[in-house]
């Protein structure tokens, strides 16, 4: 490839895009998730649960109308960036630009800033930076950015287990269901459950987080894993936790599994829980 075929992208464009996505993700739910909530509200058998769903739907509508965050916990900004290998960034440092976008999005968007600079010192940075940034090099000359604000009421309920290859599919299903059972009402159900299977320790956790960014109307493209998603969802909804933990037939809206190659001696499984406002917004440059 000649140098003339390289596409230059100014990092200021990245910063402005991230800013817009931070605000959008905190104000508006993905359309598929909102539709899923509306559908689940009709399926809920508990009168109390139906009332909770009505409150959720009113809150989503109010957030749109008033242009206010759909949840008071505006989360830690998790940013996924797919970078085309034919892209050359100019104008500064990419990660600095991402964090500038997060800073502007949270301060100018009047979003709650929840990040502390050190896990033990606990001093708030005041602008929700630094973000958690995941980059991936892909083909092409585009940059795809997804911002997924992650609140910690749900994040704190996440789990990871290093199974041995002797574990059965039923063992995996039971583990995921057990994680949701232990979480109870803490993650503000009905929840979206991201499950990572395979990879190594950190890859498995990444897969579970990435799974939460998948459209809830889409099942895993591999039939075996799609069947596992359905089985997990069915068992989770039999727990009876219900909307906001008040009991009911809808505890989870969807279970999304992402899988990857792993070592012959291992079978990592991770669970990343998303609340009923599992938020993410996407743009392409």
N, C-alpha and C positions, 0 to 999 in steps of 0.2 A: 504493500500500500504506500502510495506517495504521501508526502507531508500535506499536500493540498486536500487530501481526503479526510484528514483529521478534523473533527468538529470542535471548535472552541466554545466553552461555556463559562461565562463569568460567574464566580462563586457568589456574587451579589444576587444573581438570579436564584441561586439555591437558597440563600438566606430569606429572600422575600417569599419564596414558595413555602418554605418551612413555617414561616410566620403565619401565612394564610391557613395552612393545614392545621396548625396548633389550635387556632381559633375555630375553624370549621369542625374539627373532630370533637371539640368540647361542647359545641352548641347543637350539632345535628347528628343523629344516629345514622348509620348506614341504612339505606332503604330496606334492604333484605331483613335486617334485624328488627326494624320497626314493624314490618309486615309480619314477622314471626311472633312478635309480642301481641299484635292484634289477633292473630290466629290462635295463639295459646290462651288468650283471654276468653275466647269463645269455648275452648275445650275444658277450662278449669271448672271442676265440679263443686268446689267448696264455695259457699256464699261469701265467706270472709276473703277467700282468695280472689274471687271475682271483684270484690271491692278494692282490694289492693291493686289489682291490674288496672282498674279504672283510675286510681290515683296516679299510677305510672303513666298511663296514656295522657292524662291531663298535664302531668309534669313535662312530658315530651313536647306536647303542643305549646305549653307556656314558654318553654325554652326557645322554641322556634319564633314565636310571636314577639317575645320580649328581648330576643337575642342575648340570652343569659345561659350560663353553663347548665347542661342537663343534669349535672351532679356537682355538689359542692367540692368533692375531691377531684380536682382537675388533673391529678395523676402526675407521675414521672413520665417525661417525654421519651418514648422509645421510637427511634427513627430507623427504618429500613431503607437502604439506598441501593438500587441496582444500577451499576454504572456501565454503560456501553464501552467496550474496549477501544472504540474509535473516538472517544471523547478526551479532550485535553482541557483541564480546568485552568482558568487564568484569573488574575485579580486577587489572589490570596490563597489562604489555606482552607481546604474543604471543611474540615471539622470545626474550625473557628467560625466559618460561615453558618454551619448547621446550628451551632450554639448561639450565634447572633440571632438567627431566625427564631429559635425557641425563646430567647430573652425578650425579643420584641413582641412575639405572639402572646406571651404570658403577661407582660407588663402593660402593653398597649391594649390588649384584649381584656384586661382586668380579670384574668384568670388566677385562681389561687396558686401561690408558689409554695411548693412543699418539699423542695430539695435542700438537704443540709450538706455542707462541704466535706464533712468528716463524720463517719458513722458513730464515733464516740464523743466527739466534741459537740455535735448537734447544733451547729450554727447555720441558720437558714441563709442561703446564697441570695435570696431576694428576687431572683428572676427565673427560678426553676431550672437553671443550668447547674452542672452539665447534663446533657442528654445521654441516654444510652444509645449508641450508634452501631448499627450493623451494616457493613458494606459488602457488596458482592459484585464481581466483575462478570459481565455478560456480553453477548455479541451485540453489535449495533452501535449507534451513535446517539442514543437517548439516555436520559437519566430518570429513572422512576423512583419516586419518593413516597413512602407511606409513613405517616405519623400516627402512632398508637398510644395515646395517653393511658397510663395504667395506674389506677387507684390501688392503694395498698390494703384496703379492707378485703379485697379479693386476692391480691398478690400474696399476702401473708398466709393464705390457705394452701399455697402450692406445695407440692411434694415431688420427690424423686427417689426411685429405688433401683438399685443395681441387682436385678434378677440374674439367676444363672440360666443357661440355655434349657435347663430342665423344666422351667416354668411353662405352664400351659396357657392357652388363650383365656381359659376360664380364670386362671390365676391373675392375669392382667386385668380382665374385666372386674374381678372382685376388688383388686387394689384400687382401681380408679373409682369405683362405687364407694369404697371405704373412705377414700380421701374426701369425697363430697359429703359423706355422712358425718365425718368428723368436723367438717367445715360448718355444717348446720346453717344457721341464719347469717353468719358473719360476712359472707361475700355478697349479701343483698340479692338473694335469688328472686326470680328464676335466672339461672346462670348459663353462661356458655363455657364449655369445658374444652380446653386445648390439651391434647395428649401427644407426647412425643415418644416414639418407640424406635430404639436403635441409636446408632452413632456411638459416641462416648459420653462421659459425664456431662461436659458442657454443651456438646452438640444436641444431646437429648433435651436439655432444658430450652435451648434455642428453638428446636422443632415445636415444642409445646407452645411457646410464645408466638411463633410464626403461625401456628394453627388458628390462633384466635383472630388473625387478620383475614382468614378465609371467609367468603360469603357463607352465611349460615344456611343458605338454601342449597349449597353444593356439597355433595358427599365425596369422600375419597375416591379417586378414579379407579383404584384397585378394588375389585369386588370383595376380596377377603377383608380388607380394612373398612370398607363401607358397611359390611355386615357387622363388624365389631362396633362401629359407631352406633348403629341402630340398637344393638344389644345393650351397650352401655347406657344409652339414653333411656331405654325402656326400664332398666333396673334402677337407674337414678330416680326416675319419676315415680317409682314404687316406694321410695323412701318416705314419702309423705311430708317432707319438709315444707314444700309449698312456697308461694310468693312471700318474700320477706320473712320466711320461717314461721308463718302463722298456720301452717298446715294446708295441704291441698294436693292436687294431682299433677301440678306442673312445678317441678323443682328445677329442671334444666330446659333450655330452649333448643340446644344443639350440642352435640359432641363432635369435635373436629380432630381427626388423627392425622399426623404427619409422620412418615417413617423414613429411615435411612439405613444404609449398610452399617454393620457392626462387626465386632471381633468374634471369633469362634467361641471364646470363653465367656461372652457377656450377652446380656439382654437388658439394657437400660430402659426404664419407663419413667416418664415424668408427667406430672399433671399441673397445668397452669390454669387457674380458675379466673374467669372473667365475670363481672357482675352483669346485671340486666342491661346496663349501658356500656357494653363492651365496645369501645369507640375506636375508630380508625378512619383516616381520610387519605386519599391518594391523588397524586398529580404526576404528570410527566413533563419533562423539559426537553 
